[in-house]
């Protein structure tokens, strides 16, 4: 069973090589992290090459959560960071690894459920993946050679997490009047709006539809929505549609 230590989930999106998954597991366990999630691995799951590479961290692979897509992989998370070495055109808060893990430690101390996303080895995350994150973690690497090995990136974030935990002041939790919305709730809200806007002909012209959908997804992820916010926004749209359909 995973440990009881509060910590972020590390989510590997479409990893391509079992050896890199195993090395990522070792890097996580170096810093006491044992919440691995694997999204649509290229070579299937379980992966013998990952097991061989994981060595003493094989338990993380046994307990890893397998997800068919990213929406499923972060369905229960309330705050998500996407790691990337390249600048993106999506408007989001951008953190260094150190600042991101300090922020994550503070959020987890308040009872939030956090995930850190890592993209495929060859090309990194797609914009559609990053649009589902609340913030970007930009690794300050050599711009002439920005590519980081998956396990190296996991190791870097694990190290900064351990530093943040060691340096963080003790947090006293108090009851909150509102709960932050989980990833699955944000996903349902996004689909509700996309479906209704599609019916209304909003995504026009067709050549711009993909970017319009991406920008809308990015909008939802930038807002720290509570469950009450999500319920209200569903209700707003249902009422608007109902009034529009009235004779």
PyMOL commands that set and color helices and strands:
alter all, ss='L'
color gray80, all
select helices_A, chain A and resi 18-30+48-63+70-73+97-109+127-130+150-167+183-199+206-222+227-245
alter helices_A, ss='H'
color red, helices_A
select strands_A, chain A and resi 9-13+36-39+65-67+79-84+93-95+114-118+135-138
alter strands_A, ss='S'
color yellow, strands_A
deselect
rebuild
show_as cartoon
